[in-house]
């Protein structure tokens, strides 16, 4: 599972043999937030979070995925082509 991006204490990862729809695993400490990549100019959406993820973890993960969606989409396509 390669780390695609690091920001604000998060490691954003994409599993190489994962399933669609396109999503990214955002880990900061014990918090894990899984976010669907935005489509058609939309916003990223929450898929799930673990019990350690606080509200700020979720909002930060959604923001970071939105800011870096082009890079994350390129990585998703690279690993799932």
PyMOL Python script that loads the backbone (N, CA, C, O; Angstrom):
from pymol import cmd

cmd.read_pdbstr("""\
ATOM      1  N   UNK A   1       0.852  -1.171   0.000  1.00  0.00           N
ATOM      2  CA  UNK A   1       0.000   0.000   0.000  1.00  0.00           C
ATOM      3  C   UNK A   1       0.893   1.228   0.000  1.00  0.00           C
ATOM      4  O   UNK A   1       1.418   1.602   1.049  1.00  0.00           O
ATOM      5  N   UNK A   2       1.077   1.856  -1.132  1.00  0.00           N
ATOM      6  CA  UNK A   2       1.945   3.024  -1.202  1.00  0.00           C
ATOM      7  C   UNK A   2       1.288   4.273  -0.622  1.00  0.00           C
ATOM      8  O   UNK A   2       0.081   4.480  -0.744  1.00  0.00           O
ATOM      9  N   UNK A   3       2.114   5.092   0.009  1.00  0.00           N
ATOM     10  CA  UNK A   3       1.664   6.403   0.466  1.00  0.00           C
ATOM     11  C   UNK A   3       1.764   7.350  -0.723  1.00  0.00           C
ATOM     12  O   UNK A   3       2.840   7.517  -1.298  1.00  0.00           O
ATOM     13  N   UNK A   4       0.663   7.959  -1.088  1.00  0.00           N
ATOM     14  CA  UNK A   4       0.590   8.830  -2.249  1.00  0.00           C
ATOM     15  C   UNK A   4       0.881  10.274  -1.872  1.00  0.00           C
ATOM     16  O   UNK A   4       1.476  11.018  -2.652  1.00  0.00           O
ATOM     17  N   UNK A   5       0.460  10.671  -0.675  1.00  0.00           N
ATOM     18  CA  UNK A   5       0.571  12.079  -0.280  1.00  0.00           C
ATOM     19  C   UNK A   5       0.645  12.161   1.242  1.00  0.00           C
ATOM     20  O   UNK A   5       0.056  11.342   1.947  1.00  0.00           O
ATOM     21  N   UNK A   6       1.375  13.157   1.741  1.00  0.00           N
ATOM     22  CA  UNK A   6       1.440  13.445   3.177  1.00  0.00           C
ATOM     23  C   UNK A   6       1.115  14.919   3.384  1.00  0.00           C
ATOM     24  O   UNK A   6       1.645  15.795   2.701  1.00  0.00           O
ATOM     25  N   UNK A   7       0.230  15.168   4.343  1.00  0.00           N
ATOM     26  CA  UNK A   7      -0.141  16.557   4.636  1.00  0.00           C
ATOM     27  C   UNK A   7      -0.809  16.618   6.002  1.00  0.00           C
ATOM     28  O   UNK A   7      -1.638  15.773   6.341  1.00  0.00           O
ATOM     29  N   UNK A   8      -0.440  17.625   6.778  1.00  0.00           N
ATOM     30  CA  UNK A   8      -1.064  17.884   8.089  1.00  0.00           C
ATOM     31  C   UNK A   8      -1.102  16.645   8.976  1.00  0.00           C
ATOM     32  O   UNK A   8      -2.083  16.413   9.682  1.00  0.00           O
ATOM     33  N   UNK A   9      -0.046  15.858   8.940  1.00  0.00           N
ATOM     34  CA  UNK A   9       0.041  14.664   9.765  1.00  0.00           C
ATOM     35  C   UNK A   9      -0.629  13.440   9.180  1.00  0.00           C
ATOM     36  O   UNK A   9      -0.534  12.355   9.754  1.00  0.00           O
ATOM     37  N   UNK A  10      -1.306  13.589   8.050  1.00  0.00           N
ATOM     38  CA  UNK A  10      -1.972  12.464   7.388  1.00  0.00           C
ATOM     39  C   UNK A  10      -1.039  11.784   6.401  1.00  0.00           C
ATOM     40  O   UNK A  10      -0.186  12.423   5.784  1.00  0.00           O
ATOM     41  N   UNK A  11      -1.213  10.499   6.267  1.00  0.00           N
ATOM     42  CA  UNK A  11      -0.651   9.718   5.178  1.00  0.00           C
ATOM     43  C   UNK A  11      -1.827   9.245   4.340  1.00  0.00           C
ATOM     44  O   UNK A  11      -2.711   8.552   4.845  1.00  0.00           O
ATOM     45  N   UNK A  12      -1.846   9.611   3.073  1.00  0.00           N
ATOM     46  CA  UNK A  12      -2.914   9.199   2.171  1.00  0.00           C
ATOM     47  C   UNK A  12      -2.396   8.030   1.354  1.00  0.00           C
ATOM     48  O   UNK A  12      -1.370   8.126   0.681  1.00  0.00           O
ATOM     49  N   UNK A  13      -3.124   6.925   1.424  1.00  0.00           N
ATOM     50  CA  UNK A  13      -2.688   5.687   0.788  1.00  0.00           C
ATOM     51  C   UNK A  13      -3.776   5.122  -0.110  1.00  0.00           C
ATOM     52  O   UNK A  13      -4.970   5.295   0.130  1.00  0.00           O
ATOM     53  N   UNK A  14      -3.317   4.439  -1.155  1.00  0.00           N
ATOM     54  CA  UNK A  14      -4.216   3.703  -2.044  1.00  0.00           C
ATOM     55  C   UNK A  14      -3.714   2.269  -2.095  1.00  0.00           C
ATOM     56  O   UNK A  14      -2.550   2.022  -2.411  1.00  0.00           O
ATOM     57  N   UNK A  15      -4.592   1.329  -1.784  1.00  0.00           N
ATOM     58  CA  UNK A  15      -4.230  -0.082  -1.897  1.00  0.00           C
ATOM     59  C   UNK A  15      -4.110  -0.447  -3.366  1.00  0.00           C
ATOM     60  O   UNK A  15      -4.939  -0.040  -4.180  1.00  0.00           O
ATOM     61  N   UNK A  16      -3.090  -1.205  -3.704  1.00  0.00           N
ATOM     62  CA  UNK A  16      -2.841  -1.510  -5.116  1.00  0.00           C
ATOM     63  C   UNK A  16      -3.879  -2.463  -5.711  1.00  0.00           C
ATOM     64  O   UNK A  16      -4.138  -2.395  -6.912  1.00  0.00           O
ATOM     65  N   UNK A  17      -4.469  -3.334  -4.927  1.00  0.00           N
ATOM     66  CA  UNK A  17      -5.467  -4.276  -5.452  1.00  0.00           C
ATOM     67  C   UNK A  17      -6.813  -4.061  -4.766  1.00  0.00           C
ATOM     68  O   UNK A  17      -7.480  -5.011  -4.356  1.00  0.00           O
ATOM     69  N   UNK A  18      -7.195  -2.796  -4.653  1.00  0.00           N
ATOM     70  CA  UNK A  18      -8.436  -2.439  -3.973  1.00  0.00           C
ATOM     71  C   UNK A  18      -9.592  -2.432  -4.979  1.00  0.00           C
ATOM     72  O   UNK A  18      -9.386  -2.609  -6.179  1.00  0.00           O
ATOM     73  N   UNK A  19     -10.766  -2.231  -4.487  1.00  0.00           N
ATOM     74  CA  UNK A  19     -11.998  -2.288  -5.271  1.00  0.00           C
ATOM     75  C   UNK A  19     -12.513  -0.885  -5.570  1.00  0.00           C
ATOM     76  O   UNK A  19     -12.249   0.047  -4.810  1.00  0.00           O
ATOM     77  N   UNK A  20     -13.248  -0.728  -6.675  1.00  0.00           N
ATOM     78  CA  UNK A  20     -13.930   0.532  -6.919  1.00  0.00           C
ATOM     79  C   UNK A  20     -15.132   0.654  -5.991  1.00  0.00           C
ATOM     80  O   UNK A  20     -15.547  -0.345  -5.404  1.00  0.00           O
ATOM     81  N   UNK A  21     -15.694   1.824  -5.845  1.00  0.00           N
ATOM     82  CA  UNK A  21     -15.303   3.087  -6.460  1.00  0.00           C
ATOM     83  C   UNK A  21     -13.994   3.625  -5.872  1.00  0.00           C
ATOM     84  O   UNK A  21     -13.547   3.198  -4.808  1.00  0.00           O
ATOM     85  N   UNK A  22     -13.400   4.566  -6.591  1.00  0.00           N
ATOM     86  CA  UNK A  22     -12.100   5.118  -6.215  1.00  0.00           C
ATOM     87  C   UNK A  22     -12.171   5.787  -4.844  1.00  0.00           C
ATOM     88  O   UNK A  22     -13.064   6.587  -4.568  1.00  0.00           O
ATOM     89  N   UNK A  23     -11.210   5.440  -3.997  1.00  0.00           N
ATOM     90  CA  UNK A  23     -11.166   5.993  -2.646  1.00  0.00           C
ATOM     91  C   UNK A  23      -9.734   5.991  -2.136  1.00  0.00           C
ATOM     92  O   UNK A  23      -8.854   5.348  -2.709  1.00  0.00           O
ATOM     93  N   UNK A  24      -9.518   6.718  -1.056  1.00  0.00           N
ATOM     94  CA  UNK A  24      -8.187   6.825  -0.459  1.00  0.00           C
ATOM     95  C   UNK A  24      -8.321   6.623   1.046  1.00  0.00           C
ATOM     96  O   UNK A  24      -9.305   7.039   1.658  1.00  0.00           O
ATOM     97  N   UNK A  25      -7.314   5.978   1.629  1.00  0.00           N
ATOM     98  CA  UNK A  25      -7.258   5.724   3.064  1.00  0.00           C
ATOM     99  C   UNK A  25      -6.381   6.804   3.689  1.00  0.00           C
ATOM    100  O   UNK A  25      -5.203   6.922   3.350  1.00  0.00           O
ATOM    101  N   UNK A  26      -6.943   7.585   4.592  1.00  0.00           N
ATOM    102  CA  UNK A  26      -6.253   8.706   5.221  1.00  0.00           C
ATOM    103  C   UNK A  26      -5.989   8.354   6.683  1.00  0.00           C
ATOM    104  O   UNK A  26      -6.922   8.203   7.471  1.00  0.00           O
ATOM    105  N   UNK A  27      -4.714   8.224   7.035  1.00  0.00           N
ATOM    106  CA  UNK A  27      -4.358   7.826   8.393  1.00  0.00           C
ATOM    107  C   UNK A  27      -3.556   8.928   9.063  1.00  0.00           C
ATOM    108  O   UNK A  27      -2.599   9.456   8.497  1.00  0.00           O
ATOM    109  N   UNK A  28      -3.971   9.267  10.294  1.00  0.00           N
ATOM    110  CA  UNK A  28      -3.238  10.210  11.148  1.00  0.00           C
ATOM    111  C   UNK A  28      -3.267   9.612  12.552  1.00  0.00           C
ATOM    112  O   UNK A  28      -4.307   9.580  13.210  1.00  0.00           O
ATOM    113  N   UNK A  29      -2.098   9.138  12.996  1.00  0.00           N
ATOM    114  CA  UNK A  29      -2.048   8.455  14.283  1.00  0.00           C
ATOM    115  C   UNK A  29      -2.909   7.208  14.232  1.00  0.00           C
ATOM    116  O   UNK A  29      -2.756   6.374  13.340  1.00  0.00           O
ATOM    117  N   UNK A  30      -3.821   7.082  15.197  1.00  0.00           N
ATOM    118  CA  UNK A  30      -4.728   5.931  15.222  1.00  0.00           C
ATOM    119  C   UNK A  30      -5.994   6.165  14.405  1.00  0.00           C
ATOM    120  O   UNK A  30      -6.788   5.246  14.205  1.00  0.00           O
ATOM    121  N   UNK A  31      -6.179   7.391  13.934  1.00  0.00           N
ATOM    122  CA  UNK A  31      -7.378   7.730  13.167  1.00  0.00           C
ATOM    123  C   UNK A  31      -7.256   7.239  11.734  1.00  0.00           C
ATOM    124  O   UNK A  31      -6.212   7.384  11.097  1.00  0.00           O
ATOM    125  N   UNK A  32      -8.338   6.658  11.240  1.00  0.00           N
ATOM    126  CA  UNK A  32      -8.414   6.249   9.842  1.00  0.00           C
ATOM    127  C   UNK A  32      -9.728   6.763   9.267  1.00  0.00           C
ATOM    128  O   UNK A  32     -10.809   6.501   9.795  1.00  0.00           O
ATOM    129  N   UNK A  33      -9.602   7.494   8.179  1.00  0.00           N
ATOM    130  CA  UNK A  33     -10.764   8.030   7.469  1.00  0.00           C
ATOM    131  C   UNK A  33     -10.632   7.587   6.019  1.00  0.00           C
ATOM    132  O   UNK A  33      -9.604   7.827   5.386  1.00  0.00           O
ATOM    133  N   UNK A  34     -11.662   6.944   5.492  1.00  0.00           N
ATOM    134  CA  UNK A  34     -11.648   6.507   4.099  1.00  0.00           C
ATOM    135  C   UNK A  34     -12.588   7.425   3.325  1.00  0.00           C
ATOM    136  O   UNK A  34     -13.751   7.603   3.688  1.00  0.00           O
ATOM    137  N   UNK A  35     -12.049   8.008   2.241  1.00  0.00           N
ATOM    138  CA  UNK A  35     -12.766   9.045   1.496  1.00  0.00           C
ATOM    139  C   UNK A  35     -12.888   8.633   0.033  1.00  0.00           C
ATOM    140  O   UNK A  35     -11.905   8.234  -0.592  1.00  0.00           O
ATOM    141  N   UNK A  36     -14.113   8.732  -0.514  1.00  0.00           N
ATOM    142  CA  UNK A  36     -14.328   8.538  -1.948  1.00  0.00           C
ATOM    143  C   UNK A  36     -13.755   9.738  -2.692  1.00  0.00           C
ATOM    144  O   UNK A  36     -13.950  10.878  -2.270  1.00  0.00           O
ATOM    145  N   UNK A  37     -13.050   9.493  -3.794  1.00  0.00           N
ATOM    146  CA  UNK A  37     -12.535  10.583  -4.610  1.00  0.00           C
ATOM    147  C   UNK A  37     -13.696  11.278  -5.324  1.00  0.00           C
ATOM    148  O   UNK A  37     -14.655  10.627  -5.738  1.00  0.00           O
ATOM    149  N   UNK A  38     -13.604  12.599  -5.465  1.00  0.00           N
ATOM    150  CA  UNK A  38     -14.700  13.331  -6.113  1.00  0.00           C
ATOM    151  C   UNK A  38     -14.782  13.012  -7.606  1.00  0.00           C
ATOM    152  O   UNK A  38     -13.773  12.742  -8.258  1.00  0.00           O
ATOM    153  N   UNK A  39     -15.995  13.049  -8.124  1.00  0.00           N
ATOM    154  CA  UNK A  39     -16.211  12.824  -9.554  1.00  0.00           C
ATOM    155  C   UNK A  39     -16.961  14.009 -10.139  1.00  0.00           C
ATOM    156  O   UNK A  39     -17.744  14.663  -9.451  1.00  0.00           O
ATOM    157  N   UNK A  40     -16.713  14.277 -11.410  1.00  0.00           N
ATOM    158  CA  UNK A  40     -17.430  15.320 -12.159  1.00  0.00           C
ATOM    159  C   UNK A  40     -17.451  16.669 -11.444  1.00  0.00           C
ATOM    160  O   UNK A  40     -18.484  17.337 -11.399  1.00  0.00           O
ATOM    161  N   UNK A  41     -16.311  17.067 -10.887  1.00  0.00           N
ATOM    162  CA  UNK A  41     -16.220  18.369 -10.234  1.00  0.00           C
ATOM    163  C   UNK A  41     -16.896  18.444  -8.879  1.00  0.00           C
ATOM    164  O   UNK A  41     -17.018  19.526  -8.305  1.00  0.00           O
ATOM    165  N   UNK A  42     -17.336  17.309  -8.362  1.00  0.00           N
ATOM    166  CA  UNK A  42     -18.002  17.294  -7.063  1.00  0.00           C
ATOM    167  C   UNK A  42     -17.016  17.353  -5.912  1.00  0.00           C
ATOM    168  O   UNK A  42     -15.842  17.672  -6.101  1.00  0.00           O
ATOM    169  N   UNK A  43     -17.492  17.051  -4.744  1.00  0.00           N
ATOM    170  CA  UNK A  43     -16.678  17.058  -3.536  1.00  0.00           C
ATOM    171  C   UNK A  43     -16.383  15.632  -3.096  1.00  0.00           C
ATOM    172  O   UNK A  43     -17.155  14.716  -3.378  1.00  0.00           O
ATOM    173  N   UNK A  44     -15.261  15.445  -2.402  1.00  0.00           N
ATOM    174  CA  UNK A  44     -15.004  14.119  -1.831  1.00  0.00           C
ATOM    175  C   UNK A  44     -16.051  13.822  -0.751  1.00  0.00           C
ATOM    176  O   UNK A  44     -16.569  14.734  -0.107  1.00  0.00           O
ATOM    177  N   UNK A  45     -16.349  12.545  -0.568  1.00  0.00           N
ATOM    178  CA  UNK A  45     -17.335  12.153   0.438  1.00  0.00           C
ATOM    179  C   UNK A  45     -16.766  11.062   1.340  1.00  0.00           C
ATOM    180  O   UNK A  45     -15.903  10.281   0.939  1.00  0.00           O
ATOM    181  N   UNK A  46     -17.261  11.037   2.530  1.00  0.00           N
ATOM    182  CA  UNK A  46     -16.821  10.073   3.529  1.00  0.00           C
ATOM    183  C   UNK A  46     -17.369   8.689   3.206  1.00  0.00           C
ATOM    184  O   UNK A  46     -18.565   8.529   2.961  1.00  0.00           O
ATOM    185  N   UNK A  47     -16.492   7.694   3.208  1.00  0.00           N
ATOM    186  CA  UNK A  47     -16.932   6.300   3.085  1.00  0.00           C
ATOM    187  C   UNK A  47     -17.068   5.686   4.462  1.00  0.00           C
ATOM    188  O   UNK A  47     -18.077   5.056   4.778  1.00  0.00           O
ATOM    189  N   UNK A  48     -16.035   5.877   5.289  1.00  0.00           N
ATOM    190  CA  UNK A  48     -16.074   5.338   6.654  1.00  0.00           C
ATOM    191  C   UNK A  48     -14.973   5.966   7.487  1.00  0.00           C
ATOM    192  O   UNK A  48     -14.060   6.609   6.969  1.00  0.00           O
ATOM    193  N   UNK A  49     -15.084   5.764   8.783  1.00  0.00           N
ATOM    194  CA  UNK A  49     -14.063   6.211   9.721  1.00  0.00           C
ATOM    195  C   UNK A  49     -13.985   5.195  10.843  1.00  0.00           C
ATOM    196  O   UNK A  49     -14.964   4.511  11.141  1.00  0.00           O
ATOM    197  N   UNK A  50     -12.811   5.096  11.467  1.00  0.00           N
ATOM    198  CA  UNK A  50     -12.718   4.194  12.610  1.00  0.00           C
ATOM    199  C   UNK A  50     -13.095   4.930  13.894  1.00  0.00           C
ATOM    200  O   UNK A  50     -13.358   6.133  13.871  1.00  0.00           O
ATOM    201  N   UNK A  51     -13.119   4.222  14.986  1.00  0.00           N
ATOM    202  CA  UNK A  51     -13.592   4.805  16.250  1.00  0.00           C
ATOM    203  C   UNK A  51     -12.642   5.834  16.827  1.00  0.00           C
ATOM    204  O   UNK A  51     -13.021   6.582  17.728  1.00  0.00           O
ATOM    205  N   UNK A  52     -11.420   5.889  16.331  1.00  0.00           N
ATOM    206  CA  UNK A  52     -10.446   6.869  16.813  1.00  0.00           C
ATOM    207  C   UNK A  52     -10.548   8.202  16.082  1.00  0.00           C
ATOM    208  O   UNK A  52     -10.006   9.203  16.550  1.00  0.00           O
ATOM    209  N   UNK A  53     -11.226   8.230  14.955  1.00  0.00           N
ATOM    210  CA  UNK A  53     -11.311   9.441  14.134  1.00  0.00           C
ATOM    211  C   UNK A  53     -12.273  10.439  14.773  1.00  0.00           C
ATOM    212  O   UNK A  53     -13.432  10.126  15.044  1.00  0.00           O
ATOM    213  N   UNK A  54     -11.775  11.616  14.999  1.00  0.00           N
ATOM    214  CA  UNK A  54     -12.580  12.717  15.543  1.00  0.00           C
ATOM    215  C   UNK A  54     -13.154  13.546  14.392  1.00  0.00           C
ATOM    216  O   UNK A  54     -12.797  13.353  13.230  1.00  0.00           O
ATOM    217  N   UNK A  55     -14.041  14.461  14.736  1.00  0.00           N
ATOM    218  CA  UNK A  55     -14.656  15.334  13.734  1.00  0.00           C
ATOM    219  C   UNK A  55     -13.595  16.066  12.920  1.00  0.00           C
ATOM    220  O   UNK A  55     -13.694  16.139  11.696  1.00  0.00           O
ATOM    221  N   UNK A  56     -12.572  16.612  13.598  1.00  0.00           N
ATOM    222  CA  UNK A  56     -11.509  17.340  12.897  1.00  0.00           C
ATOM    223  C   UNK A  56     -10.733  16.440  11.945  1.00  0.00           C
ATOM    224  O   UNK A  56     -10.305  16.894  10.884  1.00  0.00           O
ATOM    225  N   UNK A  57     -10.542  15.180  12.301  1.00  0.00           N
ATOM    226  CA  UNK A  57      -9.860  14.248  11.403  1.00  0.00           C
ATOM    227  C   UNK A  57     -10.655  14.076  10.108  1.00  0.00           C
ATOM    228  O   UNK A  57     -10.088  14.075   9.015  1.00  0.00           O
ATOM    229  N   UNK A  58     -11.955  13.931  10.246  1.00  0.00           N
ATOM    230  CA  UNK A  58     -12.813  13.737   9.076  1.00  0.00           C
ATOM    231  C   UNK A  58     -12.806  14.986   8.205  1.00  0.00           C
ATOM    232  O   UNK A  58     -12.609  14.889   6.993  1.00  0.00           O
ATOM    233  N   UNK A  59     -13.017  16.153   8.796  1.00  0.00           N
ATOM    234  CA  UNK A  59     -13.061  17.376   7.992  1.00  0.00           C
ATOM    235  C   UNK A  59     -11.706  17.669   7.353  1.00  0.00           C
ATOM    236  O   UNK A  59     -11.651  18.116   6.207  1.00  0.00           O
ATOM    237  N   UNK A  60     -10.622  17.427   8.070  1.00  0.00           N
ATOM    238  CA  UNK A  60      -9.290  17.633   7.494  1.00  0.00           C
ATOM    239  C   UNK A  60      -9.030  16.666   6.345  1.00  0.00           C
ATOM    240  O   UNK A  60      -8.490  17.065   5.313  1.00  0.00           O
ATOM    241  N   UNK A  61      -9.405  15.407   6.510  1.00  0.00           N
ATOM    242  CA  UNK A  61      -9.200  14.413   5.450  1.00  0.00           C
ATOM    243  C   UNK A  61      -9.997  14.782   4.202  1.00  0.00           C
ATOM    244  O   UNK A  61      -9.477  14.697   3.089  1.00  0.00           O
ATOM    245  N   UNK A  62     -11.243  15.187   4.375  1.00  0.00           N
ATOM    246  CA  UNK A  62     -12.058  15.595   3.233  1.00  0.00           C
ATOM    247  C   UNK A  62     -11.447  16.799   2.517  1.00  0.00           C
ATOM    248  O   UNK A  62     -11.428  16.850   1.287  1.00  0.00           O
ATOM    249  N   UNK A  63     -10.953  17.758   3.279  1.00  0.00           N
ATOM    250  CA  UNK A  63     -10.323  18.945   2.697  1.00  0.00           C
ATOM    251  C   UNK A  63      -9.069  18.573   1.911  1.00  0.00           C
ATOM    252  O   UNK A  63      -8.878  19.030   0.784  1.00  0.00           O
ATOM    253  N   UNK A  64      -8.218  17.744   2.508  1.00  0.00           N
ATOM    254  CA  UNK A  64      -6.962  17.353   1.865  1.00  0.00           C
ATOM    255  C   UNK A  64      -7.221  16.566   0.585  1.00  0.00           C
ATOM    256  O   UNK A  64      -6.553  16.791  -0.424  1.00  0.00           O
ATOM    257  N   UNK A  65      -8.173  15.656   0.615  1.00  0.00           N
ATOM    258  CA  UNK A  65      -8.510  14.891  -0.588  1.00  0.00           C
ATOM    259  C   UNK A  65      -9.045  15.841  -1.665  1.00  0.00           C
ATOM    260  O   UNK A  65      -8.694  15.700  -2.837  1.00  0.00           O
ATOM    261  N   UNK A  66      -9.874  16.790  -1.288  1.00  0.00           N
ATOM    262  CA  UNK A  66     -10.390  17.757  -2.258  1.00  0.00           C
ATOM    263  C   UNK A  66      -9.291  18.594  -2.882  1.00  0.00           C
ATOM    264  O   UNK A  66      -9.304  18.837  -4.088  1.00  0.00           O
ATOM    265  N   UNK A  67      -8.343  19.037  -2.075  1.00  0.00           N
ATOM    266  CA  UNK A  67      -7.236  19.869  -2.562  1.00  0.00           C
ATOM    267  C   UNK A  67      -6.295  19.102  -3.488  1.00  0.00           C
ATOM    268  O   UNK A  67      -5.646  19.702  -4.345  1.00  0.00           O
ATOM    269  N   UNK A  68      -6.218  17.803  -3.325  1.00  0.00           N
ATOM    270  CA  UNK A  68      -5.255  16.986  -4.067  1.00  0.00           C
ATOM    271  C   UNK A  68      -5.927  15.949  -4.959  1.00  0.00           C
ATOM    272  O   UNK A  68      -5.318  14.934  -5.297  1.00  0.00           O
ATOM    273  N   UNK A  69      -7.159  16.193  -5.337  1.00  0.00           N
ATOM    274  CA  UNK A  69      -7.926  15.171  -6.047  1.00  0.00           C
ATOM    275  C   UNK A  69      -7.304  14.781  -7.387  1.00  0.00           C
ATOM    276  O   UNK A  69      -7.356  13.607  -7.756  1.00  0.00           O
ATOM    277  N   UNK A  70      -6.721  15.719  -8.123  1.00  0.00           N
ATOM    278  CA  UNK A  70      -6.125  15.372  -9.424  1.00  0.00           C
ATOM    279  C   UNK A  70      -4.970  14.394  -9.246  1.00  0.00           C
ATOM    280  O   UNK A  70      -4.867  13.411  -9.981  1.00  0.00           O
ATOM    281  N   UNK A  71      -4.106  14.659  -8.279  1.00  0.00           N
ATOM    282  CA  UNK A  71      -2.977  13.769  -8.001  1.00  0.00           C
ATOM    283  C   UNK A  71      -3.464  12.405  -7.538  1.00  0.00           C
ATOM    284  O   UNK A  71      -2.929  11.379  -7.956  1.00  0.00           O
ATOM    285  N   UNK A  72      -4.468  12.389  -6.684  1.00  0.00           N
ATOM    286  CA  UNK A  72      -4.989  11.129  -6.156  1.00  0.00           C
ATOM    287  C   UNK A  72      -5.677  10.323  -7.248  1.00  0.00           C
ATOM    288  O   UNK A  72      -5.549   9.099  -7.284  1.00  0.00           O
ATOM    289  N   UNK A  73      -6.407  10.995  -8.141  1.00  0.00           N
ATOM    290  CA  UNK A  73      -7.032  10.291  -9.264  1.00  0.00           C
ATOM    291  C   UNK A  73      -5.975   9.681 -10.172  1.00  0.00           C
ATOM    292  O   UNK A  73      -6.128   8.546 -10.624  1.00  0.00           O
ATOM    293  N   UNK A  74      -4.908  10.420 -10.443  1.00  0.00           N
ATOM    294  CA  UNK A  74      -3.824   9.883 -11.276  1.00  0.00           C
ATOM    295  C   UNK A  74      -3.220   8.633 -10.640  1.00  0.00           C
ATOM    296  O   UNK A  74      -2.951   7.650 -11.329  1.00  0.00           O
ATOM    297  N   UNK A  75      -3.011   8.674  -9.339  1.00  0.00           N
ATOM    298  CA  UNK A  75      -2.459   7.507  -8.640  1.00  0.00           C
ATOM    299  C   UNK A  75      -3.435   6.341  -8.686  1.00  0.00           C
ATOM    300  O   UNK A  75      -3.027   5.205  -8.925  1.00  0.00           O
ATOM    301  N   UNK A  76      -4.730   6.607  -8.458  1.00  0.00           N
ATOM    302  CA  UNK A  76      -5.731   5.537  -8.512  1.00  0.00           C
ATOM    303  C   UNK A  76      -5.701   4.857  -9.884  1.00  0.00           C
ATOM    304  O   UNK A  76      -5.697   3.630  -9.973  1.00  0.00           O
ATOM    305  N   UNK A  77      -5.681   5.652 -10.938  1.00  0.00           N
ATOM    306  CA  UNK A  77      -5.670   5.101 -12.299  1.00  0.00           C
ATOM    307  C   UNK A  77      -4.393   4.307 -12.549  1.00  0.00           C
ATOM    308  O   UNK A  77      -4.427   3.267 -13.207  1.00  0.00           O
ATOM    309  N   UNK A  78      -3.286   4.783 -12.036  1.00  0.00           N
ATOM    310  CA  UNK A  78      -2.007   4.076 -12.220  1.00  0.00           C
ATOM    311  C   UNK A  78      -2.059   2.684 -11.592  1.00  0.00           C
ATOM    312  O   UNK A  78      -1.596   1.713 -12.191  1.00  0.00           O
ATOM    313  N   UNK A  79      -2.619   2.589 -10.394  1.00  0.00           N
ATOM    314  CA  UNK A  79      -2.651   1.304  -9.694  1.00  0.00           C
ATOM    315  C   UNK A  79      -3.800   0.395 -10.110  1.00  0.00           C
ATOM    316  O   UNK A  79      -3.770  -0.804  -9.833  1.00  0.00           O
ATOM    317  N   UNK A  80      -4.805   0.947 -10.768  1.00  0.00           N
ATOM    318  CA  UNK A  80      -5.987   0.160 -11.112  1.00  0.00           C
ATOM    319  C   UNK A  80      -6.295   0.162 -12.608  1.00  0.00           C
ATOM    320  O   UNK A  80      -7.444  -0.029 -13.006  1.00  0.00           O
ATOM    321  N   UNK A  81      -5.292   0.372 -13.418  1.00  0.00           N
ATOM    322  CA  UNK A  81      -5.485   0.407 -14.885  1.00  0.00           C
ATOM    323  C   UNK A  81      -5.684  -0.991 -15.446  1.00  0.00           C
ATOM    324  O   UNK A  81      -5.859  -1.153 -16.654  1.00  0.00           O
TER     325      UNK A  81
END
""", "prot")
cmd.dss("prot")
cmd.show_as("cartoon", "prot")
cmd.util.cbc("prot")
cmd.orient("prot")
